[in-house]
């Protein structure tokens, strides 16, 4: 995991950070302060950034925590293995940034977009960084389209973690190299738009095992309407095959539980 090393530009800023001209001045100043301390190990005048880690793999948690421990301006408040433990930690301990795995089953608050929505609703001041071992473009594009601007691939080096924390703290986007390759360029429109409630409903029922005819009967809509909503939703997710929709249903925020009969 995390192959290679984080490159630096001539001014000491890690690659992967967008140009500073898009930031308000205060954000630029924060990021310059952090990157200066990150490269020199010097103390800073602002408070240490408190970070929580959530991943269901102990080795991954250890790697992230080790990367954070190397930076004197960061403090790990805890490393947990599921969403229940993460929410408990956040309720008990002040935190600035959460670094969380995307696919992390087993907790009461789910994972993926379900967990991220819960965190944004109940801890609105938190900065969120998502890590993933998946490389499906549709999933990454759906995640980015949902408003998550700090995404790291587990295929990239752990030294991207403190750089992403710096960017999140300064309200600045950060994508690790492997993730950036899966997203459209900044000048191009995003390939994935948010699903409408009806499109989400139809796709969730479809991946739960219902046919188009069964969904139409259940929702009291015409078969042609259901088919159109399914096709439109898949297009927004960048998926053109039913098999891929089933394969990445959880990562795309769809639930595969059997519908009530």
ABEGO torsion letter per residue (X at the ends): XGBEBBBBBAAGBBBGBBBAAABBAAAAAAAAAAAAAAAAGBBBABBBBBBBBBBABAAAAAAAAAAAAABAABBBAEBBABAAAAAAAAAABBBABBBBBABBBGBAAEBEAAAAAAAAAABAABBBBBBBABABAAAAAAAAAAGBABBBBAABBAAAAAAAAAAAAAGBBBBBAAAAAABBBAABBBABBBBBAAAAAAAAAAAAGBBAAAAAAAAGBBAAAAAAAAAAAAAAAGBABAAAAAAAAAAAGBBABBBBX
